[in-house]
Amino acid sequence: MLRILKLFFFDFMKEPFQISDDIRKAHTLPGAFYRESAWFDRAKERLWAASWHYAADAAEVDAPGKVVPFVLLPGVLDEPLLLARDRHGTVRCLSNVCTHRAKVIVEAAGSYRQLTCSYHGRCFDLDGRFRRMPGFQEVEDFPGERDHLAQISMEEWLGLCLVSLQPTVGLEEMVRPMRERLSWLPLNTLTYDPENSRDYFVQAHWALYCDNYLEGFHIPFVHPVLNQALDFSRYAYELFPYCNLQLGIADEGQPCFDPPAGHPDAGKRVFAYYFWLFPNLMFNFYPWGLSLNVVEPLAPDRTLVRFRTYRFADAGLQPAEAQLHQTELEDEAVVESVQKGIRSRHYDRGRFSVSMEPCVHHFHRLLAQFLC
């Protein structure tokens, strides 16, 4: 009987992710994926622990001794971590849990000479190595490897610290298409703009928010102002192994990039490069800078979206914050409506538009790859 139940559970969890590689034949994810808490829980280790996450800006740990604690994906992974720059200038991501009795070590960002647990006084160097602890003189085979703080995979890119607990794919492999496509831009001059950054709470499943982002199909129906800024007839999609691109072409009179001769986009009036990095990071490059959207799951029907704005040093343009905010509110309204509809007994699976939804299809195939 137990074996039958296990097989039934396996089939139930596997079947919805049979996404055909051929978009002409493929069906979308079923409503159950967005509704059932079992799928949300399954993603914790298979997807989120294996993914790369925005942790902080490198500028937050800009000097030796700087330490920034954070919790990776609160409510999902709930992993206490910290970023620390040692006296040699190296930045690391470390576990923020004492290897003695599991107390969180660093409670607040600041400058530290060492990491000291306030429970029993165990000390660590800023590279995570055990340093000393009172009362352990008679303990045999101590300290050992388990007494050091675990080091977490971390990469710095665009001035961002990105971390992963158990990376399946290296960050460089994932972002290479972005790096190559945007190599002509002054990306090293991007600086954080807190006044034009904000958080949004969306009453919907995180993947519904990504589904919506990954297609321009809805722009004429949902975003009247954005639709006027774009030449929608030239909207284009490109797929890469772990990211994809939506290329927005500016209508006449709109600010745009001017790619150099020999570039794949030379001669195009590029309004924006909308890059998505699997599974939940959105890099929106505009002539004024970058709008980074970090999509964080909170529950099967609740999502936090963090809009972080970075400006090019000499762009001479202001972020279109009002337009971005209005577009976000329009997206939230339609996604929250889909969240209500996804619970319907009369909805199972949809189909993909071959011309308009290749990026959504790409997303669903990657989910199948990681979750099945």
N, C-alpha and C positions, 0 to 999 in steps of 0.2 A: 504494500500500500504506500509506504514511504517513497519507494522508488517511482511509483506512478505519479505521486504528487511532485516530486522533483522534476520529472520529465515534463509534466504539465507546466510547472513554473518556468522551466527553461524555454519551452516553446512559446509561452505567453510573452516572455521578455524578449525573445529573439525575433519573432515574426514581424513586428511592426517596422523593423529596420532593414527589411529586404528592399532597399532602394536601388532600382535598376540604374546601371551606368548610362544607359541610353535615355536621355531626358524625354525623348519622344514617347517612350513607353512607361516612364517612371510615374509612381504615385508619391505624394507627399507623405510626411510623417502622419500617423493617425492621431486623432484627438486624444487618445489614451496617453500618448507620450506627454502631452501638456497637462493632463489632468491627474494622472496617477502618481502618488508620492513614491511608489516603488522605483519609477524611472528617475525621479529627482534624486533619490538616495543612491541609486546605482551609479549616477554620474559623479558622485563625490570622489571616489578613488580612481575610477576608470578614466574620467575626463578631467576633473579639476585638479587633482593631484599631479596629473601628467602634463598640465598646461602651463604656459608662461603667463605671469600676472604682473601688472604694474604694482610696484611697491611704494616708490617715492621718487622724487627728483634727486639726482646726484648732488645738486646744490645744497640739499639738506644735510649732507655729510661732507661738507667742503673743506674740512680741516682735520688734522690728526686729533683723535680723541672724541670726535663727534659720533654720537650714537642715537639712532632713531628706532624705538620699538614700534611694532605694529602687529595686528592679528590678521593673518591671511584668510580672506573670505569668511568673515564672521557669520556664524549660523550655518555654514556649510563645511568648510575645512576646520575652522576655529583653531588654527595653528599659530601659537605665539612665536614671533620671530623678531629679529632686530637687524639693522644695518649698522656696521661699525667701520670706521676708518682708523687703522692702526697708526703707530708712530712713523711707519715707513711710507704711509700714504695709500696703502692698499685698502680697498673697500670690500667687505665680505658680508654675506648674509648668514646669520647664525641662529640656531635655536635659542629662544629666550627662556628656556626652562632649565632650572638647576638640575644637574645630574645626581644630586644627593637625594632630595625629597620632592622634586618637581615643582618647587615654587617658581613663579615668574620672577626673573631677576631684575630687569630694568622696567620701571613703571613710567618713566617720563624721559623725553628727549633731552639731551644735554651733552656736556663735555665730561668725559670720564678718563681717568688714568688706567682703570681696570674695571672689570665687571664683578661686583660683589653681591652675593645673595644675602639679603637682610634677615633670612630665617636662621641660618647657622654659620654664616660667615665664610662660605666657600667662595674662593676667588678665581677668576679666569683672566687671562690676557685678552686684549682686544682682537686677537686672532682666534679666540675660542679655546685655547689650550688651558687645561687645569694649571693653576698656579700654586695654591696652598689652601689648607683648611685646618682649623684647630680640632684637637681631639681625635685625630686619625693616625697617631704615631705608631700604634700597634697593629694596624690593619695590614694584612699580608697582600702581596701582589698589587700594591696601590701606589700611585694611580695607574690605571690602565686606560686603554683607548676609549672605553665607555665613559670615562670620567671627564673627557673633553666635551665641549659643546659641539653638537652636530653642525657641519657646514652645509649650507643649502646652495644649490646651483643659482648663480646670479650672473647676469650680463648687463652691461651698460650700453645703451643705444639712444641717440638723440638726447642725451642728458637725462635719460630715464633709467632707473634701476628696475630691471625685470627679473623675477625669480620664479623658480619651479621646484616643487618638492621631489618629483620623480619624472624628469623630462623624457618624453618618448622621442622627441625630435629636437635637435639643437636650434637655438634661437637664430643663429646666422642662416641656417638653411631656410627657416621660415620667412625671414625678413629680406632675404637677398633680392627678390623682385622689386621691393620698395627701394632698397638701397641703390640698385642699378638704375631704376627709372628716375629717381630724384637726385642723382649724384650732382647735377648741375646747380641745385639750389643751395643757398647758404644755411644748411641745416644746423651747423655748429653755432649759429648766432641766435637760435631760438631761446627766448627767455619767458619764464612763467608770468602770466598776467592774472593775478588773483581777482581783480575787479570784474573781469569778464568770465569768471569760472563759477560754476554752481552745481549743486546736486539736485537730481530729480528722483522722486519715488513713483514708480509705475505699478499699478495694480494689475499685473499680468506676468505670465511666465517669461523668463529671460529669453528663451529661444523664440518666442513670438516677437519680441522686440528686435532680435537679430533678423528674423525672417523679413520683417518690414524694412529694415535698413538695407537689406541685400537686393532690393529691386527698385528701379525707378518707375516701374509700371504704374504706381499709385500717384506719382507726382501731379499729373494733370487733374486728378480727382480730389486730392487731399491738400495740396500745397499751391494755392493760387499765386502767391507772391514769388515763390521759388520757380514756379513754372514760367513766369514772365522773364525771369533772369536767365533761363536756360534755353538753348536751342534743342528742344526735346527730340527732334527728328534725328539728331546726331549723337544722342546718348548711347554710350557703348560699354560693353562688359568684357573683361579679360580674366581668365582663370589661371591660377598657379597652384603648386602642390598644397600649400597650407595657408594661402591668402588669395584674395581676389581684388579686382579693381573695377570701380564704376567711374567712367570718365565723363564728366559733365562739361559740355561745350557752352561757352557764354553766348548769349544773344547780343546783338549790337548795343553798344553803349555801356556794357557791364564790365567791371574790372576782370582782368584775366591774366594768366601766365603767358609769357612769350618764350617758349622753348627754343633753344639754339639750333642752328643748322645741323643736320645729321641726327638729331634726336628723333625717336619714333613719333613724337607729337609735334614736330616742327611744322609751322604753318597753321596749327590749330589754335583757336582762341579758348584755351582751357580755363573754365570757370573754377573747377575743383578736381583734385584727385581724391576719390573716396576709396581708401584702402581698408580692407577688413582683414584682421589677423585672427585665425581660428584659435579659440572659439568665440571670444567676447571683446576684442579690442578693435576700435575703429579709429583710424588715422585719417582725418579729413584735412587735406592741405589746400589752403587758399592763398591768393597772392599776398595776404597780410601775415600768414603764419599757419599754425596747426591748431585744430580743435580735436583733442584726444577724448574719445568717449569710452569710458570703462564701464562695462555692463556686468553688474555683480548680482548673482541670484541670492535672494533672501528666503524665499519659500516658493512652492509651486505656482503661486499666484501673486508674488510680490518681487519686485526687482529694483535695485538701486542703480541709477545711471549717473556717473560722475563726468561732467563736462569740464575739462581742464584746457585752458587756453594758453597758447604760446605764440609770441610774436617774433617775426624776423626783425633784426636790429634796424635795418634801413629800408623797411618796406614802404614807409610813407603812407600807409593805409591803416585805418582803424578796424578792429574786428567788427563784423556785422552782428553784434550781439543781439540786437532786437530781432533781426531776421532769424538768427539761429534759435532764439527762445521761442518765437512764434512757430517755427517749423517743428520744434520739439513738442510743443503743446498739441499741435495738430497730429503728430505721430502718436503721442500718448493716447489721445482720444480714440483713434482708430484701433490701436493695439488693445486698449482696454475693452473696446467693443468686441473684438475678436475673442478676448478671454472669456467673455460672457457666452459667445456663440460656440466656443469650443467645447462647452459642457453639454451641448445639445445631444439628445439621443438620436437625432437624425443626421448628425455629421460623423463621417468616418475619415475618409481621405480625399484629398483633391488631386489635381493634375498640375503640371508645370507649363507655363508659357515658354515655348522653345526660344523665342526671341527676347523675352523680357525677364525671365526668371532663371537664367543659368547659374547665377550666384547662389540663389536659394537652394537649387538642386545640389550644387557643390557643397554647401553647408550640411545638408541632410545626408549626403554620402559620407562626409567626414564623421558625422555623429555615428553613423552605422559602423564605420571603421573602428572607432574608439569604444563604443558601448556594446558591441556584439562579439 
